[in-house]
Amino acid sequence: MASLTGGAAAMEMEVHVFLAMDALLAFKKDVVENKAWKTSGEVGEALLKSGMPTFIDYLKEAKETGKVKLYACEATMTLLGLSKDELDDVVDEVIGLIGFFEVAAGGQLITL
């Protein structure tokens, strides 16, 4: 997701990312600060051990274009009892699914 976002931002495309369910947990401040992400498989483990920039680093760089916004799913936040303050600053706002569709209206939707 971070590479797609970065590539689109480099091409000066507007990008809106909706973070929901377990994906949202990767954006909690404590998880980001401790690089305590759940990984799946050898590639994820190798990336964490490599010292390469993280997906958070890539997203922050992409956001510097001013054309990238990240939204936390309001329903997931409620379900998990999270507040916006508990999320990394890379997340711009909390929004419901319908609100996200309104923001993304007319654009291309890609899900992972």
WOBEL-V713219 format. One record per residue. N is the residue number from 1. PHI is phi in whole degrees, -180 to 180 (NA if undefined). PSI is psi in radians with two decimals (999 if undefined). BURIAL is b if it has 9 or more other ideal C-beta (glycine too) atoms within 8 Angstrom, else e. Layout:
n->[N & N]
phi->[PHI & PHI]
psi->[PSI & PSI]
burial->[BURIAL & BURIAL]
//
This chain:
n->[1 & 2 & 3 & 4 & 5 & 6 & 7 & 8 & 9 & 10 & 11 & 12 & 13 & 14 & 15 & 16 & 17 & 18 & 19 & 20 & 21 & 22 & 23 & 24 & 25 & 26 & 27 & 28 & 29 & 30 & 31 & 32 & 33 & 34 & 35 & 36 & 37 & 38 & 39 & 40 & 41 & 42 & 43 & 44 & 45 & 46 & 47 & 48 & 49 & 50 & 51 & 52 & 53 & 54 & 55 & 56 & 57 & 58 & 59 & 60 & 61 & 62 & 63 & 64 & 65 & 66 & 67 & 68 & 69 & 70 & 71 & 72 & 73 & 74 & 75 & 76 & 77 & 78 & 79 & 80 & 81 & 82 & 83 & 84 & 85 & 86 & 87 & 88 & 89 & 90 & 91 & 92 & 93 & 94 & 95 & 96 & 97 & 98 & 99 & 100 & 101 & 102 & 103 & 104 & 105 & 106 & 107 & 108 & 109 & 110 & 111 & 112]
phi->[NA & -65 & -70 & -63 & -63 & -63 & -64 & -65 & -64 & -63 & -91 & 63 & -89 & -80 & -131 & -124 & -114 & -105 & -103 & -136 & 51 & -63 & -61 & -63 & -61 & -69 & -106 & -68 & -53 & -65 & -68 & -65 & -60 & -97 & 47 & -100 & -75 & -74 & -116 & -126 & 90 & -68 & -64 & -60 & -63 & -64 & -63 & -64 & -81 & -74 & 82 & -66 & -57 & -86 & -62 & -65 & -60 & -64 & -67 & -62 & -64 & -63 & -67 & -63 & -72 & 82 & -112 & -121 & -133 & -114 & -122 & -89 & -70 & -61 & -65 & -65 & -60 & -64 & -57 & -92 & 68 & -95 & -114 & -58 & -62 & -84 & -98 & -60 & -65 & -66 & -82 & -82 & -160 & -101 & -149 & -80 & -60 & -63 & -61 & -66 & -62 & -66 & -65 & -90 & -53 & 88 & -95 & -91 & -101 & -124 & -116 & -123]
psi->[-0.74 & -0.66 & -0.68 & -0.75 & -0.82 & -0.73 & -0.76 & -0.72 & -0.68 & -0.48 & 0.20 & 0.55 & 2.59 & 2.34 & 2.28 & 2.15 & 2.23 & 2.06 & 2.03 & 2.93 & -2.43 & -0.46 & -0.58 & -0.56 & -0.49 & -0.19 & 0.11 & 2.43 & -0.83 & -0.60 & -0.79 & -0.83 & -0.64 & 0.05 & 0.82 & 0.74 & 2.56 & 2.34 & 2.69 & 1.94 & 3.14 & -0.62 & -0.80 & -0.79 & -0.76 & -0.70 & -0.76 & -0.65 & -0.31 & -0.41 & 0.04 & 2.79 & 2.57 & 2.98 & -0.53 & -0.74 & -0.78 & -0.69 & -0.71 & -0.71 & -0.76 & -0.63 & -0.37 & -0.33 & -0.34 & 0.06 & 0.17 & 2.27 & 2.44 & 2.34 & 2.31 & 2.41 & 2.13 & -0.73 & -0.73 & -0.71 & -0.79 & -0.82 & -0.72 & -0.05 & 0.58 & 2.66 & 2.80 & -0.60 & -0.37 & -0.10 & 2.65 & 2.65 & -0.21 & -0.40 & 2.18 & -0.79 & 2.91 & 2.33 & 2.61 & 2.92 & -0.78 & -0.72 & -0.68 & -0.73 & -0.60 & -0.73 & -0.73 & 0.01 & 2.30 & -0.19 & 3.08 & 2.27 & 2.27 & 2.24 & 2.56 & 999]
burial->[e & b & e & e & b & b & e & b & b & e & e & e & e & e & b & b & b & b & b & b & e & e & e & b & b & b & b & b & e & e & b & b & e & e & e & e & e & e & e & e & e & e & e & b & b & e & b & b & e & e & e & e & e & b & e & b & e & b & b & b & b & b & b & e & b & e & e & b & b & b & b & b & b & b & b & b & b & e & e & e & e & b & e & b & e & e & b & b & e & b & b & e & e & b & b & e & b & e & b & b & e & e & b & b & e & e & e & e & e & e & e & e]
//
